[in-house]
Amino acid sequence: MTLRTFKKGVHPHDHKTRTASLPVEDVPIPQLLRIPVSQHLGKPAVPVKQRGDEVMPGELLCDADGFVSARVHSPVHGKIKKIVQQPLPAGRMSDYIEIAVNVEETQAHQWQRREVDLNALDRDTVVEGIRDAGIVGMGGATFPTHVKFSPPSTAEIDTLVINGVECEPYLTCDHRLMLERTAELLEAVRILNRGFGFKRILFGIESNKPDAIAAVSRAAAEIPDTPIEIVPLKVKYPQGAEKMLIYAACGRTVPAGKLPLEIGVIVANVFTLVAIEDWFFWGKPLIDRVITVSGDGIKTARNLRAPIGTPFEDLVEACGGFNGDVAKVLVGGPMMGVALPTLDYSLTKGSSGLLFLTQAEVPAESPCIRCARCVDACPMNLMPLKLAAYAKAQKFVEARQHNLNDCFECGSCAYVCPSRIKLVAWIRYAKNYVRVHKL
């Protein structure tokens, strides 16, 4: 078997064995949900409900504010207690809708399957459905999916690349979805293909998931009318990034500053596809997600399905609590995740992991030794040590002149740095400064 890959990258220990074989479990329905109106790239959604309103599962809470925005729906039966401002994990402020949950009625709710005539679907119907469901990119970017599938009329899209890579250490939720919801995943592929008529559909899965490769291959063989090719990939990070995956899967290069659609490609994460199937066949919008809770600082690592807005404290409780001293808590993976100062946050559409790391997993920083390993590892051919140095010196214009915005914060540079310098944190700081001050 020939395994494809991209240039450069790194090989971090994957730490996946503790959860890769664990099936997804449902979290007990929380008593309270805190749902942010901004859990996607673009403009925050606008609340259409107010304090005191009763809501039910799937009911619209917030409407999209413009084209690059996404709807937010209620995952539960309950009553809105209040709408308050609180920070998101990355620090930006957002309105949160707090819902006092009627647990009994929520447990009794059943989604009813509906028939879908695939032959009657066209591009507009598919895109409208994705927009109505509030679906965003579930690989971590949270870009509104209906925007991604609305390319300009001049764009010639011929290839769909499905991202089943999940190269972030610790995280296994996509892996479990490929095993447990294979049929639904392929139904979503058929829906998209009816709307777009792709010439090629490439399903990229890294070779450390042979069971997923086998499961998807069997399911794909049962729908010969869809041009799906399973693409086994070498294990390397950050292969799940769009530009890296496109190069690995089909050999095309996305130029700097350009989008995949400009070379005829659309990329979709496996969880995003499952959400599309949920909407078209069950009428269920994106109201819950699977998250991997792991790390040496948690007693029982698990893959959990929980409603959007579930407090992180509830996820900790579902995993048996802490295991010793926790040095760092991350939402996301260890390479691209965001450190949390407290557990006073809740599950969002983009929360793929919640990690509790001990001091042994968080090494101390020392001065830069100018070894250039970060340069060798950067898949975007940048100079991370310079970008971080400019950020530390408050030279943000110079950082931007050195292609600051081409960095997608994969963390490869920080991983290989022998001094354990927090390169990504400095680069992220510079990007936020440039954005806020419109440099």
ChimeraX attribute file (.defattr): number of C-alpha atoms within 10 A of each C-alpha:
attribute: neighborCount
match mode: 1-to-1
recipient: residues
	/A:1	5
	/A:2	8
	/A:3	13
	/A:4	19
	/A:5	23
	/A:6	20
	/A:7	15
	/A:8	17
	/A:9	23
	/A:10	20
	/A:11	14
	/A:12	17
	/A:13	9
	/A:14	16
	/A:15	15
	/A:16	18
	/A:17	11
	/A:18	15
	/A:19	22
	/A:20	19
	/A:21	13
	/A:22	15
	/A:23	17
	/A:24	19
	/A:25	14
	/A:26	13
	/A:27	18
	/A:28	14
	/A:29	18
	/A:30	19
	/A:31	14
	/A:32	21
	/A:33	26
	/A:34	26
	/A:35	29
	/A:36	30
	/A:37	25
	/A:38	24
	/A:39	25
	/A:40	27
	/A:41	15
	/A:42	17
	/A:43	16
	/A:44	23
	/A:45	23
	/A:46	19
	/A:47	19
	/A:48	10
	/A:49	17
	/A:50	14
	/A:51	13
	/A:52	12
	/A:53	12
	/A:54	16
	/A:55	22
	/A:56	19
	/A:57	19
	/A:58	19
	/A:59	18
	/A:60	20
	/A:61	22
	/A:62	22
	/A:63	20
	/A:64	21
	/A:65	15
	/A:66	12
	/A:67	12
	/A:68	18
	/A:69	26
	/A:70	34
	/A:71	27
	/A:72	33
	/A:73	26
	/A:74	25
	/A:75	28
	/A:76	27
	/A:77	23
	/A:78	25
	/A:79	19
	/A:80	22
	/A:81	19
	/A:82	15
	/A:83	19
	/A:84	12
	/A:85	11
	/A:86	16
	/A:87	14
	/A:88	19
	/A:89	19
	/A:90	11
	/A:91	10
	/A:92	9
	/A:93	13
	/A:94	17
	/A:95	20
	/A:96	22
	/A:97	25
	/A:98	20
	/A:99	28
	/A:100	20
	/A:101	23
	/A:102	18
	/A:103	16
	/A:104	11
	/A:105	13
	/A:106	16
	/A:107	12
	/A:108	8
	/A:109	12
	/A:110	9
	/A:111	12
	/A:112	10
	/A:113	13
	/A:114	11
	/A:115	9
	/A:116	12
	/A:117	8
	/A:118	14
	/A:119	9
	/A:120	9
	/A:121	16
	/A:122	16
	/A:123	17
	/A:124	13
	/A:125	12
	/A:126	21
	/A:127	18
	/A:128	12
	/A:129	18
	/A:130	26
	/A:131	23
	/A:132	21
	/A:133	26
	/A:134	27
	/A:135	28
	/A:136	32
	/A:137	24
	/A:138	25
	/A:139	24
	/A:140	19
	/A:141	14
	/A:142	20
	/A:143	21
	/A:144	25
	/A:145	25
	/A:146	24
	/A:147	16
	/A:148	18
	/A:149	22
	/A:150	14
	/A:151	15
	/A:152	10
	/A:153	7
	/A:154	7
	/A:155	13
	/A:156	13
	/A:157	22
	/A:158	16
	/A:159	21
	/A:160	24
	/A:161	23
	/A:162	26
	/A:163	27
	/A:164	26
	/A:165	29
	/A:166	25
	/A:167	24
	/A:168	27
	/A:169	18
	/A:170	26
	/A:171	28
	/A:172	31
	/A:173	27
	/A:174	26
	/A:175	23
	/A:176	20
	/A:177	20
	/A:178	25
	/A:179	18
	/A:180	15
	/A:181	16
	/A:182	20
	/A:183	19
	/A:184	20
	/A:185	25
	/A:186	23
	/A:187	22
	/A:188	22
	/A:189	24
	/A:190	20
	/A:191	23
	/A:192	22
	/A:193	23
	/A:194	18
	/A:195	19
	/A:196	19
	/A:197	19
	/A:198	18
	/A:199	14
	/A:200	18
	/A:201	23
	/A:202	21
	/A:203	26
	/A:204	26
	/A:205	29
	/A:206	24
	/A:207	18
	/A:208	16
	/A:209	19
	/A:210	11
	/A:211	14
	/A:212	22
	/A:213	22
	/A:214	14
	/A:215	16
	/A:216	22
	/A:217	17
	/A:218	13
	/A:219	16
	/A:220	23
	/A:221	13
	/A:222	11
	/A:223	13
	/A:224	9
	/A:225	10
	/A:226	19
	/A:227	17
	/A:228	24
	/A:229	17
	/A:230	17
	/A:231	24
	/A:232	25
	/A:233	24
	/A:234	18
	/A:235	22
	/A:236	21
	/A:237	27
	/A:238	28
	/A:239	31
	/A:240	23
	/A:241	20
	/A:242	23
	/A:243	22
	/A:244	23
	/A:245	27
	/A:246	29
	/A:247	17
	/A:248	23
	/A:249	25
	/A:250	17
	/A:251	13
	/A:252	16
	/A:253	15
	/A:254	19
	/A:255	11
	/A:256	11
	/A:257	8
	/A:258	11
	/A:259	15
	/A:260	18
	/A:261	20
	/A:262	16
	/A:263	18
	/A:264	16
	/A:265	23
	/A:266	22
	/A:267	24
	/A:268	22
	/A:269	22
	/A:270	29
	/A:271	25
	/A:272	23
	/A:273	24
	/A:274	23
	/A:275	26
	/A:276	32
	/A:277	24
	/A:278	21
	/A:279	21
	/A:280	21
	/A:281	17
	/A:282	16
	/A:283	18
	/A:284	22
	/A:285	28
	/A:286	27
	/A:287	23
	/A:288	20
	/A:289	20
	/A:290	26
	/A:291	28
	/A:292	28
	/A:293	27
	/A:294	27
	/A:295	26
	/A:296	19
	/A:297	22
	/A:298	24
	/A:299	18
	/A:300	19
	/A:301	23
	/A:302	24
	/A:303	27
	/A:304	21
	/A:305	18
	/A:306	24
	/A:307	25
	/A:308	26
	/A:309	25
	/A:310	23
	/A:311	22
	/A:312	17
	/A:313	14
	/A:314	19
	/A:315	24
	/A:316	20
	/A:317	14
	/A:318	19
	/A:319	19
	/A:320	12
	/A:321	15
	/A:322	16
	/A:323	15
	/A:324	11
	/A:325	13
	/A:326	18
	/A:327	13
	/A:328	18
	/A:329	21
	/A:330	21
	/A:331	26
	/A:332	24
	/A:333	22
	/A:334	25
	/A:335	21
	/A:336	19
	/A:337	23
	/A:338	17
	/A:339	18
	/A:340	17
	/A:341	11
	/A:342	10
	/A:343	14
	/A:344	14
	/A:345	21
	/A:346	23
	/A:347	27
	/A:348	26
	/A:349	29
	/A:350	21
	/A:351	22
	/A:352	25
	/A:353	27
	/A:354	29
	/A:355	25
	/A:356	25
	/A:357	21
	/A:358	19
	/A:359	13
	/A:360	10
	/A:361	15
	/A:362	12
	/A:363	11
	/A:364	11
	/A:365	12
	/A:366	11
	/A:367	9
	/A:368	14
	/A:369	9
	/A:370	10
	/A:371	12
	/A:372	15
	/A:373	18
	/A:374	24
	/A:375	20
	/A:376	18
	/A:377	24
	/A:378	23
	/A:379	24
	/A:380	18
	/A:381	15
	/A:382	19
	/A:383	20
	/A:384	28
	/A:385	24
	/A:386	17
	/A:387	27
	/A:388	24
	/A:389	17
	/A:390	20
	/A:391	24
	/A:392	14
	/A:393	9
	/A:394	13
	/A:395	14
	/A:396	22
	/A:397	14
	/A:398	14
	/A:399	22
	/A:400	18
	/A:401	10
	/A:402	16
	/A:403	16
	/A:404	23
	/A:405	17
	/A:406	13
	/A:407	20
	/A:408	16
	/A:409	18
	/A:410	23
	/A:411	26
	/A:412	27
	/A:413	29
	/A:414	23
	/A:415	22
	/A:416	21
	/A:417	23
	/A:418	16
	/A:419	17
	/A:420	17
	/A:421	21
	/A:422	16
	/A:423	24
	/A:424	24
	/A:425	18
	/A:426	19
	/A:427	27
	/A:428	19
	/A:429	16
	/A:430	25
	/A:431	20
	/A:432	12
	/A:433	15
	/A:434	17
	/A:435	10
	/A:436	9
	/A:437	8
	/A:438	7
	/A:439	10
